[in-house]
Amino acid sequence: MTETIPHVVIIGGGISGLATAYYLQKQAAAAGTAVTYTVAEQDSRLGGKIASAQMDAFIVEGGPESFVTRKPEAYELCQELGLQDRLVGTTSSGKNYVLQGGKPAAVPMDPVSAIRTPLLSLRGKLRVLKEPFVAPRTNPSDETLGDFIRRRLGHEALDNLVAPAVGSIYLSDANKLSVQVSFGRFAELEREYGSVIKGFFGMMKARRQERKASDAPKPPKQAKRPAFMTLRGGLHEMVDALVAELDGEVLTDTAVTQLRYNPTHSQPYELLFSDGQTRRATAVVLAVPTFAMADLLADHDPDLAAALRAVTYNAVATVTVAFNRADVPDPFDGFGVVVPEKEPSPLLAIEGMSNKFKHRNPADQFVLRAFVGGGRRQDLISLPDDELIALVRRELKTIFGIAAAPTLVRIFRWQPAIPQYGVGHLQMIDQAEAQLAQVLPGVYLTGSGTRGMGIPDCIRLARGTVSQLLQTVTQQAQLEIGD
Ligand SMILES: Cc1cc2nc3c(=O)[nH]c(=O)nc-3n(C[C@H](O)[C@H](O)[C@H](O)COP(=O)(O)OP(=O)(O)OC[C@H]3O[C@@H](n4cnc5c(N)ncnc54)[C@H](O)[C@@H]3O)c2cc1C
């Protein structure tokens, strides 16, 4: 039998698919494993939700606009890709606001502002302070974020702080969102320390003790990394740099329409593409939304496909609007304002784009980005452009008093946008993967539909997928040699 080099087909050319290809290439080379791959993306553009547009002197981000550095994977990938000089950090930790009575109220960031905040009544504040004395939940199963916060911090903290933030970050209803996927660390603190507040203090104490107990000389003090970072020319620079590193086959305008399996074949998978081409593969990575995974798996395991299809996705439109700074009477100074459901505004959130990063627009411009749609008002995203812009301008006038005509407007519609991680989502993905290993060994799930949706999460998941995948590829190569 002639030896076949293992081939991997990666379906989806968003950050998850591209990072999978990159780490596959890199880890295989490091291990001395020969492997080839194809990335197939249905769109004419790579990057998926990452979509940066240069418009004159503005960089407009249609989807993600920065990544958190607390989860290091995106930062590390940028370093690996030689983008360190292109990274830009937020200049401060930034103020965040919640709309209350039609006007932004600052989210408290320290004990004094927490005492003064109008976002919680005296009763609501006392309820938050009671948290260390609330008995921990003994049932380890998942629950909704809403139930978790209500139990630990009270309904005001949920309704006035957490639910609006979650509505804009995850485009989700806190009363449906899984706590394990969204605020898993908080749930762990409750389990470990009996309380979230006690847990924070406990962690800080443990760190101090660790440092004291360690004989190792103190590492030189490193400059603190900004909480959020982006790239000078827009986040798409990360996509472009990734693509430039890839030496495998990368196809655009190529939807994968069918996955066939023949276990007797040395390359057991055959992928059918929308243009009629096919590729054989030793292993396949599905880096696509869960409903697209379901489409490809339905013929092989209808129950598994049904579980993946049950994950719903909300749609959202981002509307970026710039104004001459001189035309804005009292510019909003925050990174963002989130809108609680009880507020009459139909917006989900407004981001202070020019407050967060200074390099994306000329200095005399003031830039905001409104989020419209989500779970609350899906209908609004299909409004014609002029009506959507009129709606956003009306809201900006009511909330910030901005009556001037914008100097730039750009709409991006994402339909579907963001997966809704319901209670038990992680367990469902665990089961789906275990089932898949039985039915279609060598087929892997990755990406934002699985275990985390920020860019760093997608990169971490891609790395993990590649580690598993390489085992399959190596085993296959050994079998071939044995033959
Ligand atoms: C408006 C918005 C703002 C966001 N803001 C942030 C932020 O500031 N920071 C952050 O970290 N994250 C943010 N996110 C989340 C983050 O952008 C996404 O979770 C992440 O980019 C998803 O990457 P992915 O590769 O898993 O999926 P996607 O980007 O959705 O890529 C999947 C790809 O698969 C392709 N595909 C689907 N089916 C097929 C098929 N059958 N054949 C071939 N190709 C197929 C699709 O065309 C798509 O390109 C935001 C998301 C949105 C929508």
The ligand as a MOL file (V3000), in Angstrom:
LIG
                    3D

  0  0  0     0  0            999 V3000
M  V30 BEGIN CTAB
M  V30 COUNTS 53 58 0 0 0
M  V30 BEGIN ATOM
M  V30 1 C -21.1880 42.2840 16.6550 0
M  V30 2 C -20.1770 41.4010 17.3320 0
M  V30 3 C -19.2470 41.9700 18.1950 0
M  V30 4 C -18.2990 41.1670 18.8280 0
M  V30 5 N -17.3750 41.7580 19.6270 0
M  V30 6 C -16.3600 41.0170 20.1390 0
M  V30 7 C -15.2430 41.6560 20.7650 0
M  V30 8 O -15.1660 42.8940 20.8510 0
M  V30 9 N -14.2490 40.8560 21.2390 0
M  V30 10 C -14.2640 39.4900 21.1040 0
M  V30 11 O -13.3320 38.8110 21.5680 0
M  V30 12 N -15.2990 38.8630 20.4850 0
M  V30 13 C -16.3290 39.5890 19.9850 0
M  V30 14 N -17.3390 38.9770 19.2940 0
M  V30 15 C -17.3390 37.5040 19.1760 0
M  V30 16 C -16.3360 37.0090 18.1350 0
M  V30 17 O -16.2360 37.9180 17.0780 0
M  V30 18 C -16.7850 35.6860 17.5390 0
M  V30 19 O -17.2070 34.7880 18.5240 0
M  V30 20 C -15.6670 35.0140 16.7490 0
M  V30 21 O -15.1340 35.9150 15.7960 0
M  V30 22 C -16.2480 33.7620 16.0990 0
M  V30 23 O -15.2680 33.1430 15.3250 0
M  V30 24 P -15.5470 31.7120 14.6770 0
M  V30 25 O -14.4550 31.4560 13.7140 0
M  V30 26 O -15.7890 30.6990 15.7390 0
M  V30 27 O -16.9380 31.8600 13.9120 0
M  V30 28 P -17.2780 32.7720 12.6480 0
M  V30 29 O -16.5230 34.0270 12.6650 0
M  V30 30 O -18.7660 32.8140 12.6060 0
M  V30 31 O -16.7300 31.8970 11.4190 0
M  V30 32 C -17.3810 30.7520 10.9580 0
M  V30 33 C -17.1770 30.7070 9.4680 0
M  V30 34 O -17.7250 29.5050 8.9370 0
M  V30 35 C -18.2320 29.7780 7.6520 0
M  V30 36 N -19.1450 28.6790 7.2860 0
M  V30 37 C -20.3390 28.3600 7.8260 0
M  V30 38 N -20.8370 27.2510 7.2360 0
M  V30 39 C -19.9380 26.8540 6.3010 0
M  V30 40 C -19.8860 25.7710 5.3770 0
M  V30 41 N -20.8470 24.8440 5.2930 0
M  V30 42 N -18.8100 25.6850 4.5570 0
M  V30 43 C -17.7870 26.5870 4.6120 0
M  V30 44 N -17.8050 27.6440 5.4790 0
M  V30 45 C -18.8510 27.7620 6.3190 0
M  V30 46 C -18.8970 31.1330 7.8290 0
M  V30 47 O -19.0900 31.7850 6.5910 0
M  V30 48 C -17.9040 31.8450 8.7440 0
M  V30 49 O -16.9600 32.6090 8.0200 0
M  V30 50 C -18.3010 39.7530 18.6290 0
M  V30 51 C -19.2400 39.1820 17.7630 0
M  V30 52 C -20.1670 39.9850 17.1110 0
M  V30 53 C -21.1490 39.3540 16.1720 0
M  V30 END ATOM
M  V30 BEGIN BOND
M  V30 1 1 1 2
M  V30 2 1 2 3
M  V30 3 2 2 52
M  V30 4 2 3 4
M  V30 5 1 4 5
M  V30 6 1 4 50
M  V30 7 2 5 6
M  V30 8 1 6 7
M  V30 9 1 6 13
M  V30 10 2 7 8
M  V30 11 1 7 9
M  V30 12 1 9 10
M  V30 13 2 10 11
M  V30 14 1 10 12
M  V30 15 2 12 13
M  V30 16 1 13 14
M  V30 17 1 14 15
M  V30 18 1 14 50
M  V30 19 1 15 16
M  V30 20 1 16 17
M  V30 21 1 16 18
M  V30 22 1 18 19
M  V30 23 1 18 20
M  V30 24 1 20 21
M  V30 25 1 20 22
M  V30 26 1 22 23
M  V30 27 1 23 24
M  V30 28 2 24 25
M  V30 29 1 24 26
M  V30 30 1 24 27
M  V30 31 1 27 28
M  V30 32 2 28 29
M  V30 33 1 28 30
M  V30 34 1 28 31
M  V30 35 1 31 32
M  V30 36 1 32 33
M  V30 37 1 33 34
M  V30 38 1 33 48
M  V30 39 1 34 35
M  V30 40 1 35 36
M  V30 41 1 35 46
M  V30 42 1 36 37
M  V30 43 1 36 45
M  V30 44 2 37 38
M  V30 45 1 38 39
M  V30 46 1 39 40
M  V30 47 2 39 45
M  V30 48 1 40 41
M  V30 49 2 40 42
M  V30 50 1 42 43
M  V30 51 2 43 44
M  V30 52 1 44 45
M  V30 53 1 46 47
M  V30 54 1 46 48
M  V30 55 1 48 49
M  V30 56 2 50 51
M  V30 57 1 51 52
M  V30 58 1 52 53
M  V30 END BOND
M  V30 END CTAB
M  END
